[in-house]
Amino acid sequence: MEFPFDVDVLFGERITTVDQRLQPSGRRGAGLSAAHRMDLQQQLMTVIDEMGKASAKAQNLPTPITSTSRMQTNRHVLYILKDSEAKTVGKGIIIGFLKVGYKKLFVLDRNGAHNEVEPLCVLDFYIHESLQRHGYGKELFHYMLQRERVEPHQLAIDRPSDKLLSFLRKHYCLSDTIPQVNNFVVFQGFFSYQRAPMRKMPPKRHEGEIKPYSLSDREFLKEEVEPPWPFNQSHSMIRSSSVGNSPVRGCLKPFLNEQELLKNLRLCPPHSTAQHLMNGEPCDSVSQRRRTSSLNRSENSH
């Protein structure tokens, strides 16, 4: 792909890496003025956007998946391959690019178990149509594998085209895929090693038929068993709002009438006061007799 500016000045190496900072590696631009650096930045953005559009068109995608804005908001790496020996316009040409990045994925293994992994993913791959089948794709892909220190079977491929699958099968013998429910494709050997430790998700529990309660269970649930007193009271002991006051207790049991009180007193052990009450003597005479007895004991002691 040709551009109206010199790509040799923009990209100092045959294969240049560009990350989200949009600073090409090995660029020959030291000592340039601020205005010239701005021009180079604009040229780089033009190359990325135009190459992204060409890739989307080749894959029949509605919108480009590689652009300057996407590069600035994601931690992806672009590998851009140029041909500085092209003499057509004297400014060099861009052959193609490869975009990769690490992503957290949930992938299925051969047993159908979900695994949370973070592999290096191939996100976009494009070689200009006029330069395909010249070994440029393999050169670019091999350079990426060496720099990232990964093996081909450790990669996850995002929505690969038929051309890319054929490329991987021809050059890296990757043909045995493991079916996934997302848009990524992984190959046999993918789970042998990963950069991030894999975390297996628990298998989905079989959802059996929900059965209703049996008759005995329903009767048991309907029956309310009342706890013994005083645990069957609705209100617990309430503390007084004043510091130092005794706690105010709620009504624990209902008041007893006179007949029930006398009945309970008969069941209690004999007591002088209770005995007089049972004999029908008024409470005042019992109190007067108790005070008189106390005075007599006091006089005898003197």
MARRO-852355 format. One record per residue: residue in one letter; residue number from 1; x negated, y, z of N, C-alpha, C, O, CB in turn. Coordinates in pm, whole numbers. Each point is the difference from the previous one (the first is absolute). Glycine has a CB too. Layout:
N
PT residuo num     nu     nv     nw    cau    cav    caw     cu     cv     cw     ou     ov     ow    cbu    cbv    cbw
PT       A NUM      X      Y      Z      X      Y      Z      X      Y      Z      X      Y      Z      X      Y      Z
...
REM end
This chain:
302
PT residuo num     nu     nv     nw    cau    cav    caw     cu     cv     cw     ou     ov     ow    cbu    cbv    cbw
PT       M   1    -86   -119      0     86    119      0    -89    124      0    -91     13     82    277   -136     42
PT       E   2   -159    213   -217    -82    120    -16     63    118     72    122      9     16   -203    -95   -237
PT       F   3     -7    178    264     43    121     68    -74    119    -58   -107    -17    -57    157   -113    269
PT       P   4      5    249   -200    -64    120    -58   -115     54     82    -48    110    -28    266    -56    -71
PT       F   5   -265   -128    197   -113     44     82   -100   -115      8     30   -112    -39    115    272    173
PT       D   6   -261   -130    -83   -109    -97      5     18    -89    123    -17     45    113   -139    115   -233
PT       V   7    191   -286     98     19    -92    112   -133    -43     60     -3    -51    112    216    -28   -217
PT       D   8   -324     98     32   -131    -35     56    -37     93    115    -66    -42     95     -4    -46   -318
PT       V   9    112    212    216    -24     93    110     93    -32    117    -39     14    116    -34    164   -280
PT       L  10    194   -219    133     98    -29    104    -33   -129     74      8     -6    122    165    126   -256
PT       F  11   -211   -224     60    -33   -130     59   -148    -29    -26    -41    -19   -115    280    -66     82
PT       G  12   -316     83    139   -144    -16    -14    -44   -143    -23   -115    -21    -40     92    215    183
PT       E  13    108   -292   -121    -37   -140    -16     94    -67   -100    106     52    -33   -196    -59    269
PT       R  14     48   -108   -283     84    -73    -95    131    -41     65    107     14    -59   -312    -97    -61
PT       I  15    197     33    242    120    -32     78     -2     90    124    -91     -9     82     99   -234   -165
PT       T  16     90    327     95      8     98    109    119    -34     89    107    -36    -48   -213    214    -97
PT       T  17     85   -165    276    108    -22     96     54    135     46    -74     96     21    -29   -314     54
PT       V  18    234    222    -59     69    121     47    101    -43    106     78    -92    -23   -109    212   -201
PT       D  19     30    -52    340     96    -30    106     94    117     17     11     86    -88   -177   -236    204
PT       Q  20    236    154     -2    102    102     22    -58    141     13     74     98     -9     64   -272    118
PT       R  21   -268    185    -87    -62    133      7    -24     59   -139    -33    118    -13    -75   -185    227
PT       L  22    126    -15   -318    -19     44   -138   -140     57    -22    -17    106    -60    262    -59     44
PT       Q  23   -345   -120     65   -139     37    -20    -71   -117    -67    -34    -98     67     36    253    135
PT       P  24    -26   -148   -333    -64   -111    -70   -140    -28     54    -77     91     29    209    -34   -233
PT       S  25   -162   -185    216   -134    -39     46   -101     23   -111     28    -24   -117     70   -147    273
PT       G  26   -219    219   -117   -108     18    -97     21    111   -100    -59     -3   -108     17   -232    136
PT       R  27    125    332      4     24    108    -97   -119     95     -3    -52     40    104    300    -58    -65
PT       R  28   -290     52   -159   -111     93    -17     57    142      0     27     58   -105   -163   -229    -28
PT       G  29    152    226    254     58    134      8    -63     84    108     57    102     40    154   -195   -124
PT       A  30   -327     53    134    -65     76    106    -44    136    -52    -51     12   -111    -26   -225    219
PT       G  31     99    315    -27    -40    135    -38     97     72    -90    -29    109    -47   -199   -185     72
PT       L  32    344     16    -50     99     65    -86     75    107     78     11     -6    122     13   -205   -259
PT       S  33     26    307     66     77    107     63    136    -52     45     44   -108    -41   -163    278   -101
PT       A  34    184    -92    227    131    -40     50    101    -11   -114     84    -90     -1   -134    200    220
PT       A  35     42    -19   -313     93     -4   -113    -22   -125    -85     96    -61    -47    -90    311     45
PT       H  36   -133   -288    -16    -29   -120    -78     49   -125     73     51    -93    -62   -251    208    -40
PT       R  37    183   -117    233     48   -116     78    152    -11     -9     55   -110     -6   -251    133    162
PT       M  38    264     90   -156    145     -3    -15     40    -54   -137     98    -72    -13    -79    266    170
PT       D  39    -97   -158   -258     28    -53   -134    -18   -152     -4     80    -71    -60   -154    289    -40
PT       L  40    -32   -266    166    -24   -145      3    112    -71     76     42   -110    -38   -290    150     27
PT       Q  41    296     21    120    109    -59     76    126     -9    -86     71   -101      3   -168    192    209
PT       Q  42    124     11   -287    117     -1    -88    -16   -103   -111     98    -64    -39    -59    306     91
PT       Q  43   -159   -258   -102    -25   -100   -103     21   -142     54     56    -86    -68   -219    242    -42
PT       L  44    118   -178    234     19   -132     61    149    -30     16     44   -112    -27   -263    135    148
PT       M  45    295     74    -77    144    -19     16     66    -30   -134     94    -79     -8    -96    232    207
PT       T  46    -46    -90   -303     55    -25   -133    -28   -143    -45     88    -67    -55   -119    308     -2
PT       V  47    -91   -289     81    -35   -137    -38     87   -100     74     52    -94    -61   -288    166     16
PT       I  48    253    -53    176     80    -94     79    145     -2    -47     58   -107    -18   -210    145    215
PT       D  49    210     78   -217    140      6    -41     22    -58   -140     97    -73    -22    -70    276    166
PT       E  50   -116   -173   -236     17    -50   -136    -22   -150     -9     70    -70    -73   -144    292    -13
PT       M  51    -24   -272    161    -22   -145      1    116    -72     67     38   -110    -43   -286    148     49
PT       G  52    306     23     97    117    -60     65    119     -7    -92     74    -99      0   -157    184    215
PT       K  53    103     20   -295    111     -1    -96    -21   -107   -107     94    -69    -39    -59    313     80
PT       A  54   -159   -258    -88    -28   -101   -102     22   -140     54     50    -87    -71   -215    242    -35
PT       S  55    127   -179    232     21   -131     62    149    -30     15     44   -111    -27   -263    134    148
PT       A  56    296     76    -76    144    -21     16     67    -29   -134     90    -84     -7    -92    236    206
PT       K  57    -41    -85   -304     56    -24   -132    -33   -140    -49     85    -67    -60   -103    311      9
PT       A  58   -105   -289     75    -40   -134    -44     76   -109     74     22   -108    -55   -248    198      1
PT       Q  59    268    -64    180     71   -100     80    151     21     -3     74    -70     69   -274     55     78
PT       N  60    245    110   -226    144     30    -10     59     39    135    111    -43     35    -95   -117   -225
PT       L  61    -89    240    266     48     48    129     70    135    -19    -43     80    -82   -143   -203    202
PT       P  62    292    148    -45     72    127    -16    -82    121     43     11    107    -60    199   -231     97
PT       T  63   -292    108     67    -84    110     49   -140    -54     28    -15   -118     29    216    237     71
PT       P  64   -303    -34   -108   -136    -46     30    -16    -37    147     57     64     88   -143     83   -272
PT       I  65     10   -251    208    -31    -40    138   -138     48     41    -42    -22    113    189   -178   -139
PT       T  66   -217    266    -64   -130     61     30      6    146    -42     25     31   -116   -148   -252     86
PT       S  67    100    309    126      1    143    -27    -85     69    106    -39    -60    100    270     48   -207
PT       T  68   -258    139     84    -78     77     97     71      9    134    -62    -15    105    -39    146   -292
PT       S  69    230   -105    184     76     13    126      1   -131     77    -11      2    123    153    174   -229
PT       R  70   -128   -288     38     -1   -129     69   -139    -30     57    -10    -58    108    191    -24   -262
PT       M  71   -284    121     84   -135    -22     51    -26     81    126    -68    -47     91    -10      0   -323
PT       Q  72    131    167    239    -24     87    115     77    -43    123    -37     36    111     -5    148   -268
PT       T  73    148   -259    140     84    -41    113    -17   -147     38     68    -48     90     94    221   -160
PT       N  74   -252   -244      4    -23   -141     31   -150    -28      4    -79     67    -66    299   -130    -41
PT       R  75   -255    -35    185   -141    -38     12    -33   -104   -106    -30   -116     31     31    166    217
PT       H  76      4     -8   -373    -31    -86   -113   -135     41    -59    -50    109     26    296   -144    -74
PT       V  77   -302    -54    -31   -128     26    -65     16    -26   -149     51   -105    -42   -181     42    251
PT       L  78     87    158   -288      1    -12   -146   -141    -34    -49    -98     63     39    290    102    -57
PT       Y  79   -200   -264    -68   -124    -32    -71     21     42   -145     80    -59    -72   -138   -138    228
PT       I  80    -15    300   -198     17     57   -134   -122    -36    -85   -114     28     38    255    163     53
PT       L  81   -114   -253   -205   -106    -44    -92     -5     95   -119    100     25    -67    -71   -267    139
PT       K  82   -149    295    -98    -17     91   -114   -100    -60   -100    -75    -92     33    126    292    115
PT       D  83    -50   -146   -268    -97    -38   -103    -69    128    -44     54     76    -81     84   -278      4
PT       S  84   -257    225    128    -74    121    -32    -74    -10   -133    -57     99    -46     32    -58    288
PT       E  85     25   -160   -304    -72    -18   -126     88     26   -121    -48     -1   -114    -97   -165    228
PT       A  86    272    188    -91     90     28   -113    -39    132    -65    -16    102     69    203   -231     41
PT       K  87   -201    128   -240    -48    118    -72    109     66    -84    -28     83    -86   -198   -187     81
PT       T  88    349     66     31    108     54    -84     17    150     20     11     75    -96    104   -296    106
PT       V  89   -113    263    115     16    143     28   -119     55     78    -10    121     20    257   -152    -20
PT       G  90   -337    -57     44   -118     46     72     24     32    145    -89     56     65     11     30   -276
PT       K  91    195   -118    264     30     31    139     33   -125     82     38     12    117     45    210   -192
PT       G  92    -97   -338     18     30   -122     71    149    -28      4     81     88    -28   -284    -54    163
PT       I  93    238   -156   -101    141    -40      8     22    -82    127    -94    -57     56    114     57   -309
PT       I  94    104     -5    298     40    -82    114     56   -131    -55     96      0    -78    -47    205    225
PT       I  95   -109   -317   -105     42   -131    -49    122    -50     76     94    -51    -61   -331      0     -3
PT       G  96    237     65    195    111    -50     81    -26     21    147    -98     64     39    148   -232   -214
PT       F  97     38    115    257    -14     16    146     63   -120     70     79    -75    -58    -77    328     37
PT       L  98    -39   -268    146     53   -105     88     25     63    136    -89     62     57    -35   -248   -182
PT       K  99    245    171    176     36     57    130     26   -112    100     76    -93    -28     23    297    -83
PT       V 100   -164   -194    229     17   -100    106     23     71    132    -24    120     13   -124   -285   -137
PT       G 101    196     90    221     21     54    134     49   -109     93     62    -97    -43    -10    322    -53
PT       Y 102    -80   -209    224     44    -96    101    144     32     42     36    115     22   -274   -146     59
PT       K 103    318    -74    -71    140     14     39     39   -110     97    -48   -114     -9    101    222   -212
PT       K 104     34    -74    315     56   -100     90    119    -66    -68     95     66    -42   -171     63    246
PT       L 105     68   -261   -215    103    -75    -71     49   -116     84    -70    -47     90    -33    113   -309
PT       F 106    224   -112    190     53   -125     53     10    -97   -118     81     19    -91     49     99    281
PT       V 107   -214   -220   -187     -5    -94   -111     30   -140     51    -21    -31    117   -147    176   -239
PT       L 108    216   -229     33     34   -138     31   -115    -91    -38    -62     17   -104    306     32     71
PT       D 109   -270   -147    119    -98   -102    -35     71   -119    -64    120      6    -29   -272     69    218
PT       R 110     76   -182   -212     59   -117    -65    109    -66     83     88    -67    -54   -305     32    -59
PT       N 111    213     55    245    100    -60     88    122     89     19     93    -37     72   -277    -84     43
PT       G 112    185    237   -178    113     91     13     -5     88    123     98     68     29     32   -233   -151
PT       A 113   -242    165    195    -13     83    120    -43    141    -39    -79     19    -92     21   -222    230
PT       H 114    113    301    -66    -36    139    -25   -132     32     70    -21    -38    115    265    101   -136
PT       N 115   -330      7    -50   -130     40     54    -18    150    -22     19     51   -110   -116   -281     66
PT       E 116     59    300    152    -29    142    -11   -149     15    -29    -83    -37     83    272    100     76
PT       V 117   -222     -8   -274   -139     12    -44    -23    142    -52     94     75    -25   -106   -323    -32
PT       E 118   -114    282     40    -38    129    -56   -109    -22   -105   -116     29     26    175     90    191
PT       P 119    -22   -170   -332    -99    -30   -103    -29    121    -87     71    100      2      5   -337     -1
PT       L 120   -183    224    -79    -27     98   -104     93    -29   -117      6   -113    -49   -250    139    122
PT       C 121    315     76   -117    101    -19   -104    -42     71   -129    -53    111      3    231   -129    173
PT       V 122   -153    -48   -287    -16     63   -131    131     71    -31    104    -64    -18   -272   -113    -63
PT       L 123    163    310     74    120     81    -12     26     49   -142    115     20    -39   -149     48    273
PT       D 124    -71    -49   -313     16     45   -138   -129    -32    -75   -109     14     54    272    171     13
PT       F 125   -148   -229   -193   -116    -41    -80     32     31   -146    100    -46    -55   -166   -138    221
PT       Y 126    -22    264   -225     28     42   -138   -130     17    -78    -94     65     46    305     49     30
PT       I 127   -215   -172   -195   -105     20    -99     67     52   -127    101    -54    -44   -250   -131    144
PT       H 128     92    289   -156     62     60   -119     21   -105   -109    -84    -87    -21    -24    307     76
PT       E 129    221   -211   -121     38   -101    -99   -106    -20   -108    -22   -112    -45    260    169     89
PT       S 130   -304     49    -84   -100    -11   -107   -131    -63     46    -85    -34    -82    186    234    -22
PT       L 131   -116   -218    235   -126    -52     54     19   -133     74    -92    -45     68     10    279    -48
PT       Q 132    197   -295    -32     23   -129     65    -71   -111    -76    -32     14   -119    253     68    205
PT       R 133   -245   -193    -16    -69   -117    -54   -145     32    -42    -52    -55    -97    275    -32     20
PT       H 134   -284    177    153   -141     31    -22    -83    -26    126   -118     34      5    185    137   -176
PT       G 135     -6   -231    272    -71    -30    123      0    113    101    -59    -14    108    -81   -133   -240
PT       Y 136    206    258    101      2    112     94     83    -31    125    -36     39    111      8    116   -304
PT       G 137    138   -226    174     83    -34    115    -73    -88    100      8     22    120    191     -4   -265
PT       K 138   -271   -118     95    -76    -87     89   -113     76     68    -26    -22    118     83   -173   -263
PT       E 139   -123    284     72   -106     82     59     52     83    116    -61      7    106    -54      1   -329
PT       L 140    228     55    201     59     85    104     48    -82    119    -22     38    115     90    125   -291
PT       F 141     -3   -275    149     54    -84    107   -114    -62     81      8     -7    122    196    -42   -261
PT       H 142   -309      4     71   -113    -62     69    -73    102     88    -44    -34    110     19   -128   -300
PT       Y 143     14    285    144    -64    105     80     80     24    128    -57     16    108    -35     91   -318
PT       M 144    224   -103    198     84     20    117    -16   -113    101    -10     26    120    173    100   -262
PT       L 145   -167   -251     95    -15   -114     91   -132      9     77     -4    -30    119    143   -110   -274
PT       Q 146   -245    179     88   -130     10     66     -1    114    102    -52    -16    110    -58    -77   -315
PT       R 147    166    205    169     -2    114     92     90    -23    120    -35     40    111    -12    111   -305
PT       E 148    160   -213    175     93    -26    110    -34   -128     76     54    -26    107    122    145   -235
PT       R 149   -267   -200     72    -44   -125     64    117    -94     26     21    -47    112   -210    172     -6
PT       V 150    264   -152   -208    112    -93      8     -9    -99   -114    -68     24   -101    213    150    212
PT       E 151    -75   -286    -94     11   -100   -105    133     20    -74     95     53     58   -238   -217     75
PT       P 152    151    123   -257    124     22    -77    124    -60     65    107     60     -5   -246    -57   -199
PT       H 153    126   -123    267    118    -64     57     45     67    130    107    -33     52   -181   -180   -156
PT       Q 154     -5    307    157     40     71    121     84    123    -29     47     66     92   -254   -149     15
PT       L 155    226    114   -233     74    119    -40    150    -27     -5     44   -112    -26   -242    189   -104
PT       A 156    275     26    155    145     -1    -25     26     96   -115    -47    113      1    103   -169    244
PT       I 157     20     10   -344     23     78   -121    141     57      3     97    -74     17   -260    -70   -148
PT       D 158    173    274    116    130     67      4     61      4   -140    -52     64    -91    -23     75    287
PT       R 159    188   -210   -213     75     -3   -126    -91    -21   -121     -3     86    -89    173     65    194
PT       P 160   -241   -260   -112    -93    -19   -113     75    -20   -131    105    -65     -5   -272    -34    163
PT       S 161    112    155   -263     56    -21   -134    -47   -135    -53    -88    -63     57     94    312   -101
PT       D 162     53   -292    -64    -42   -126    -61   -145      7    -47    -73    -99      7    310     56    -78
PT       K 163   -279    160     24   -139     17    -42    -96    -15    117   -106    -62    -14    182    213   -168
PT       L 164    -39    -96    298    -88    -10    117     -6   -144     50   -107    -47     36    162    284     26
PT       L 165     57   -306    -60     -1   -140     42    -85    -84    -95    -73    -89     44    301    117     57
PT       S 166   -218      0   -230    -84    -71    -97   -147     33     20    -86    -87    -15    276     89   -148
PT       F 167   -219    123    196   -138     43     27    -59    -74    120   -113    -49     -6    166    275    -90
PT       L 168     24   -236    204    -47    -68    121    -15   -150    -24    -91    -63     53    202    238     88
PT       R 169    -24   -233   -218     -8   -143    -31   -122    -30    -87    -66   -102     18    316     85     -1
PT       K 170   -281    105   -111   -110    -23    -93   -136     19     67    -90    -81    -20    238    156   -166
PT       H 171   -164     31    263   -132     36     53    -26    -52    141   -116    -15     39    126    216   -182
PT       Y 172     96   -229    222    -19    -39    139     76   -127     36      7    -37    117    -40    276    -61
PT       C 173     89   -305   -155     69   -129     20    110     10    106     22    -95     75   -232    -23   -141
PT       L 174    277    230     73    110     19     94    132    -25    -73     46     83    -78   -180     85    213
PT       S 175    192   -283   -108    125    -35    -67    104    -57     96    120      9    -27   -251    -52   -179
PT       D 176     86    -15    317     92    -63     95     49    106     99    -68     28     99    -50   -253   -123
PT       T 177    233    281     -2     54    106     86     86    -58    111     53   -111    -12    -57    269   -182
PT       I 178     15    -83    302     88    -35    112    121     93     -7    -15    121     16   -180   -202    130
PT       P 179    315     28   -170    118     86    -18     24     90    121    -16    -42    115    116   -134   -262
PT       Q 180    -62    300    119     28     99    103    136     63    -26     56     -9   -109   -302     55    138
PT       V 181    299     17     76    129     67    -12    -16    148    -31     99     68    -28     -2   -234    188
PT       N 182   -221    217   -155    -24    140    -36    -62      7   -139     -1    -99    -73    -28    160    317
PT       N 183    -23     55   -280    -54     20   -134   -146    -42    -13    -58     12   -108    217    174     83
PT       F 184   -218   -235    132   -141    -36     -4    -18   -146    -38     86    -85     26   -134    259    149
PT       V 185    -64   -201   -238    -37   -136    -41   -130    -36     68    -98     75     -6    217    -51   -218
PT       V 186   -121   -140    289   -122    -53     61    -25   -139    -58     92    -67    -48    -56    200    263
PT       F 187   -161   -174   -210    -40   -125    -62    -47   -100    105    -24     34    116    -40     91   -324
PT       Q 188     52   -249    164    -50   -106     85   -138     39     54    -87     42    -76    218   -216    -54
PT       G 189   -150    159    262   -124     42     65     10    136     65    -95     45     64    -26   -181   -228
PT       F 190    235    201    149     17    134     58    -12     -3    151    -54     93     60    200    -31   -252
PT       F 191    -95   -168    256      3     -6    146   -128    -56     60    -10    -13    122    254    -13   -137
PT       S 192   -342     -7    -67   -125    -55     54    -79    104     77    -72    -34     93     66   -127   -282
PT       Y 193     20    286    151    -71    108     70     72    130    -27     42     28   -112   -262   -149     94
PT       Q 194    233    200    123     57    134    -13    -81     96     84    -60    -38    101    290    -57   -144
PT       R 195   -230    221      2    -73    103     74     61     22    137    -73     10     99     11     99   -315
PT       A 196    194   -103    223     69     16    127     54   -135     44     45    -77    -84     16    316     28
PT       P 197    -64   -270    188     53   -128     46    147    -13    -35     78     94     13   -244    -96    173
PT       M 198    201   -117   -230    138    -25    -37     82    -28    125    -46    -68     91    -25    -22   -315
PT       R 199    192    141    228     92    -26    110    123    -67    -57     74     58    -79   -160    140    211
PT       K 200    105   -320    -90    114    -75    -51    126     41     75      2     10    123   -151   -202   -186
PT       M 201    254    214    -13    128     32     58     70   -130     41    -15   -101    -69     32    312    -70
PT       P 202     59   -210    250     70   -123     39     99    -42   -106     66     85    -60    -93    -23    300
PT       P 203     39   -192   -264     95    -46   -102    142     36     39     36      5    118   -189   -192   -178
PT       K 204    233    212    -40    138     38     23     78   -118     56      1   -109    -57    -14    277   -128
PT       R 205     79   -144    297     76   -105     66    126    -33    -79     68     88    -51   -158    -15    273
PT       H 206    117   -202   -231    119    -43    -74    125     46     72     17    -24    120   -141   -176   -210
PT       E 207    210    264     17    124     50     58    109   -105    -16     58    -16   -107   -124    255     56
PT       G 208     93   -310    160    103   -102     -4    139     60     17     16    121     14   -181   -283     77
PT       E 209    263     75    -93    138     45     14     25     47    142    -39    -67     96    112    -92   -275
PT       I 210     -9    273    193     32     54    131    128    -67     49    106     17    -59   -218    206      5
PT       K 211    101   -300    162    113    -75     52     68     78    112    -68     67     78    -44   -284   -140
PT       P 212    246    209     71     70     69    110    -19    -75    130    -44   -115      1    213    204   -163
PT       Y 213   -137    -22    272     -8    -65    130     98   -118      6    106      3    -62   -174    216    169
PT       S 214     29   -319    -34     93   -110     25    106     46     99    -11    108     59   -170   -279   -105
PT       L 215    284     88     65    109     38     89    -49     17    142     39     95     68    121   -215   -214
PT       S 216   -247     29    192    -51     10    136    -86    125     17      4     63    106      1   -312    -86
PT       D 217    -82    285   -122    -82    120      7     86    124      8    -30     93     75   -150   -208   -203
PT       R 218    288    117     52     87    116      2     68     15    136     12    111     50     24   -135   -296
PT       E 219      9    -89    306     63      7    131    -99     47    105     36     74     92    121   -257   -158
PT       F 220   -283    138     53   -101     41     98    -28    150    -11    -18     67    102    -84   -297   -113
PT       L 221     98    282   -111    -27    141    -18    117     85     48    -20    114     44   -128   -169   -237
PT       K 222    271      1    184    116     76     43      8      9    152     53     97     53     65   -169   -260
PT       E 223   -170    -29    276     11     -3    146   -101     95     62   -119     -7    -33    199   -231     25
PT       E 224    -36    325     94    -88     93     68    -23    -49    142     94    -12     78    -11    204   -220
PT       V 225   -205   -219    175    -36    -47    133    -41    119     83    -96     69    -33     22   -294    -56
PT       E 226    149    251    199    -30    115     85   -110    -35     98      9   -104     66    228    186    -90
PT       P 227   -340      0     36   -107    -28     96     49     18    142    100     70     21   -271      2   -189
PT       P 228    105   -131    268     44     13    140    -16    142     51    -80     78    -53     17   -316     91
PT       W 229    139    271     64    -10    131     64   -132      8     75    -38   -101     60    290    118    -39
PT       P 230   -327     92    -17     40    132    -53    -47     27   -141      5    115    -45    -11    -35    276
PT       F 231    -40   -182   -304    -53     23   -134    109     26   -102    -29     34   -115   -163   -177    174
PT       N 232    316    125    -18    109     24    -94     51    143      5    102     31    -62    -40   -269     84
PT       Q 233   -132    326     51     43    139      8    -49     77   -122   -110    -24    -50    109     12    301
PT       S 234     84    104   -297    -33     74   -122    -99    112     25    -74     38    -90    299    -93      4
PT       H 235   -227    110    209    -88    112     29   -105    -44    100     31    -60    103    154    226   -149
PT       S 236   -309   -137     14   -107    -30     93    -12    112    100     67    102    -10   -188   -235   -164
PT       M 237     33    113    271    -20     98    104    -47    131    -61    -94      1    -80     40   -182    245
PT       I 238    117    291   -128    -31    132    -54    -72     81    105     50     15    112    149    -23   -266
PT       R 239   -316     59    121    -76     80     95     61    139     13     56     55    -96   -263   -185     40
PT       S 240    196    185    175     50    134     23    -89    101    -68   -121    -22    -14    220    -49    231
PT       S 241    -39    182   -260    -78    102    -68    -91     74     96    -97     61    -44    279    -38   -122
PT       S 242   -154    -26    298    -84     68     98   -110    -92     46     21   -119     23    171    259     51
PT       V 243   -310    -83    -62   -115    -79     43     15    -30    147     25     90     80   -173     13   -254
PT       G 244    133   -230    211      7    -40    139    135    -50     42     10    -63    105   -184    225    -61
PT       N 245    278   -137   -119    133    -51     35      9   -148    -25    -73    -55    -83    172    276     29
PT       S 246    -11   -284    124     21   -143    -18     70    -23   -132     76     85    -45    -63   -121    294
PT       P 247    -39    -75   -310     69    -28   -127    148    -17     20     45    -55    100   -250    -52   -185
PT       V 248    280    155    -11    146    -11      5     40   -125    -74    -25    -13   -119     53    264    132
PT       R 249     33   -341     55     39   -127    -58    144      8    -51     86     63     62   -245   -184     91
PT       G 250    181     59   -262    135     -6    -52     83   -101     77    -52    -71     86    -32    136   -311
PT       C 251    209    -69    196     90    -94     66    -31   -140    -46     23    -36   -115    156    211    132
PT       L 252   -233   -257     74    -40   -134    -37    119    -94     -3     13    -80    -93   -236    122    192
PT       K 253    314    -32      5    118    -86      2    121     85     39    -16    100     70   -123   -305     -9
PT       P 254    255    169   -105    119     78     36     27     -6    150    -35    -97     67    131     51   -294
PT       F 255    -30    155    282     32      4    142    102   -109     34     87    -33    -80   -135    280     86
PT       L 256     34   -303    116     90   -105     47    111     63     81    -21     98     72   -167   -266    -69
PT       N 257    307    112    -14    109     49     83    -12    -59    140    -91    -78     28    241    101   -231
PT       E 258    -57     14    291    -12    -38    142     11   -151     19    -73    -56     82    170    277    -19
PT       Q 259     -7   -287   -135     16   -144     16   -125    -75    -45    -44    -94     67    291    120   -101
PT       E 260   -304     15    -78   -122    -67    -47   -116     25     95    -85    -87     20    164    109   -255
PT       L 261    -84    100    295   -107     30     95      9    -87    122   -101    -53     46     96    287   -128
PT       L 262    127   -252    138     18    -85    117    -33   -145    -34    -56    -73     82    231    229      6
PT       K 263   -138   -196   -208    -29   -137    -41   -151    -25     -5    -48   -105     43    261    100   -175
PT       N 264   -287    103     78   -146    -14     -8    -64      4    138    -99    -69     25    104    174   -250
PT       L 265     53    -25    315    -57      7    135     17   -132     73    -86    -38     79    135    283    -73
PT       R 266     64   -316    -31     20   -130     66   -104   -101    -47    -38    -90     74    282    138    -55
PT       L 267   -290    -31   -142    -99    -94    -52   -140     32     48    -89    -85     -8    231     53   -191
PT       C 268   -164    155    250   -133     40     47    -25    -55    139     96    -38     67    -86    247   -206
PT       P 269   -136   -216    184    -32    -44    137     65     94    100     23    117    -32   -240   -217    -45
PT       P 270    248     52    202     67     82    101    -80    125     31   -122     -8     13    225   -196     85
PT       H 271    -37    317    -87    -62    127     34     99     73     88    122    -12    -17   -259     22   -198
PT       S 272     86     66    309     89     65     97     97     93    -68    120     -3     27   -298    -13    145
PT       T 273    128     98   -260     88     95    -69     99    -73    -88    119     35     -4   -300    137      9
PT       A 274    133   -271    -75     90    -76    -86    106    -72     81    115     -9    -43   -299    -19   -121
PT       Q 275    145    -24    285     96    -71     84    111     92     46    117    -39     -1   -298   -116     74
PT       H 276    144    278    -32    102     96     44     92     39   -114    120     18     19   -276     66    154
PT       L 277     99    -69   -291     83     35   -115     98   -112    -33    114     25    -37   -298    118    -51
PT       M 278    137   -267    102     87   -112    -27    112     -9    104    110    -48    -30   -301    -73    -76
PT       N 279    163    167    231    102     -2    105     98    115    -13     97      9     75   -259   -121     74
PT       G 280    135    202   -246     95    109    -23    -29    124     78     82     93     -3     82   -262    -44
PT       E 281   -278    178    119    -32    119     75    -44    110    -94    -67    -27   -100      2   -112    298
PT       P 282    102    263   -166    -41    111    -88   -149     26     13    -64    -39     97    292    141    -75
PT       C 283   -280    -36   -122   -144     27     -3    -40     99    107   -114     -6     48    113    -40   -290
PT       D 284     93    141    283    -36    100    100    -25    -63    135    -94     38     70    227    131   -193
PT       S 285    -47   -269    164    -19    -66    130   -128    -80      2    -66     -9    104    312     -1    -74
PT       V 286   -280    -48   -144   -125    -77     -4   -118     92     17    -96    -35     68    202   -134   -216
PT       S 287   -100    286     87   -111     96     12     -9     54    141   -110     16     53    136     44   -293
PT       Q 288     92    -29    304      0     52    137    -56   -102     96    -77     36     89    273    105   -142
PT       R 289   -159   -270     36    -52   -105     88   -150    -14    -15    -70    -26     98    288    -93   -114
PT       R 290   -270    138   -107   -144    -13    -22    -74    113     69   -108    -23     54    150    -92   -273
PT       R 291     14    239    220    -66    112     65      4    -15    150    -97     33     69    157    114   -261
PT       T 292     54   -199    247     11    -20    145   -100   -103     48    -63     17    104    305     43   -113
PT       S 293   -257   -167    -69    -97   -103     36   -140     54      1    -83    -39     83    232   -133   -179
PT       S 294   -178    262      4   -134     58     -5    -26     89    119   -111      0     52    117    -10   -299
PT       L 295     97     88    293    -17     87    116    -22    -81    126    -82     37     84    224    136   -193
PT       N 296    -68   -285    124    -16    -83    119   -141    -57      8    -59     -5    108    301    -51   -116
PT       R 297   -294     14   -105   -137    -54      3   -100    107     36   -102    -28     63    167   -141   -235
PT       S 298    -36    293    131    -93    109     31      2     32    148   -105     26     58    138     67   -286
PT       E 299     89    -93    294      8     30    142    -64   -108     83    -68     30     98    277     96   -139
PT       N 300   -191   -251      4    -61   -110     75   -151      6     -4    -69    -39     95    267   -100   -144
PT       S 301   -249    190    -62   -147      5    -10    -57    104     93   -115    -13     43    129    -62   -279
PT       H 302     64    182    269    -47    103     91     18    -46    144    -33     73     93     90    106   -260
REM end
